Amino acid sequence: MAASADTTTTTTSCTLSGRIALVTGGGGGIGCACCQVLAREGARLVVTDINLQAAKHTVALLPGGQQHVALAMDVTDRRSVEDAMKSAQDKCGAPPSLLVNCAGVLVFASILETDDDSWQKVIDINLTGIFLVTQAFATSLLENGKDSKGAIVNIASIAGKTGHPLTSAYSASKGGVISLTKTCATELASKAIRVNCVLPGVIDTPMIAIASEEMTESNMRLIPLGRLGRPEEVAEVVAFLLSERSSYMVGACVEVTGGYGM
Ligand SMILES: NC(=O)c1ccc[n+]([C@@H]2O[C@H](COP(=O)([O-])OP(=O)(O)OC[C@H]3O[C@@H](n4cnc5c(N)ncnc54)[C@H](O)[C@@H]3O)[C@@H](O)[C@H]2O)c1
């Protein structure tokens, strides 16, 4: 019998050298870790956040600091998003070809107590923000990118799959992120832009500091690994999904949860 074709000869690189990566919420726990891992992999970072000081702090932590850029961007504001995308291109000489949609907020309230304003705020930042940033990113890449091959990773949440008590707006927004990911993935794959998402479990960042001790303890009992996740454990998966090592992954939802919610 003839030897089968060797399918292992194609080499894929883990490096993101020469790529420009824009991260939203880059001043926060998971966003900052993503920037650090992507910079380690050779990417030039455009670190954006509604909190410019936090974005600058992240840039200060990155290897090769001078090539990276910190920009203010409010993901809920189309003008702010489009201005930041244009600044990124002007400062870097080309549009970003990698995007991490990481900005987010969490509000704890029961469905009976969730008021209109907090519902709308969570949906605006967590879901509409991804719509606005993805649209601006893809438009600028397809219009101006010499090599328009791109990749997007959306940070959803395991709560978007399982639901979670006291997080109706948050869980609904993250469920929306999962379906938005899959829809964008189907539309953009033919334009050489892969879209995937990550579903973190409970990760040790400022976001979960608002949880009560009781809430954290009851979450811990549901995590088979028996500990909180670290931001860099999410960031490593994000870097993989942005790299060519995941070249056949489109519309995937990768759980990074220590086994919680599987
Ligand atoms: N920490 C967790 O347990 C956990 C679990 C699942 C998913 N996530 C998701 O991971 C992402 C990052 O969360 P984190 O834990 O690092 O939280 P974090 O609070 O440390 O970071 C969130 C960042 O988003 C920024 N932000 C808020 N509103 C913004 C806006 N309108 N425009 C731009 N930036 C804005 C904040 O300034 C902050 O820097 C979020 O989408 C969150 O929902 C976190």
The ligand as an ORCA input file, in Angstrom:
! r2SCAN-3c Opt
* xyz 0 1
  N     -12.945     38.211     34.817
  C     -13.792     37.237     34.549
  O     -14.091     36.371     35.373
  C     -14.409     37.146     33.164
  C     -15.106     35.979     32.839
  C     -15.683     35.862     31.593
  C     -15.545     36.883     30.663
  N     -14.864     38.004     31.006
  C     -14.803     39.056     29.999
  O     -13.457     39.413     29.754
  C     -13.412     40.777     29.325
  C     -12.382     41.504     30.148
  O     -12.786     41.482     31.502
  P     -11.771     41.651     32.732
  O     -12.082     40.568     33.679
  O     -10.400     41.852     32.239
  O     -12.376     42.984     33.381
  P     -11.698     44.380     33.723
  O     -12.751     45.133     34.449
  O     -10.375     44.169     34.358
  O     -11.451     45.030     32.276
  C     -12.485     45.579     31.496
  C     -11.912     46.751     30.717
  O     -12.932     47.242     29.831
  C     -12.836     48.654     29.849
  N     -14.095     49.250     29.420
  C     -15.261     49.340     30.109
  N     -16.163     50.030     29.400
  C     -15.579     50.373     28.230
  C     -15.997     51.079     27.078
  N     -17.235     51.589     26.984
  N     -15.127     51.234     26.056
  C     -13.875     50.731     26.133
  N     -13.402     50.073     27.204
  C     -14.251     49.883     28.235
  C     -12.487     49.024     31.291
  O     -11.950     50.328     31.397
  C     -11.505     47.928     31.638
  O     -10.171     48.327     31.378
  C     -14.832     41.318     29.479
  O     -15.496     41.291     28.238
  C     -15.471     40.325     30.438
  O     -16.867     40.278     30.303
  C     -14.284     38.162     32.222
*
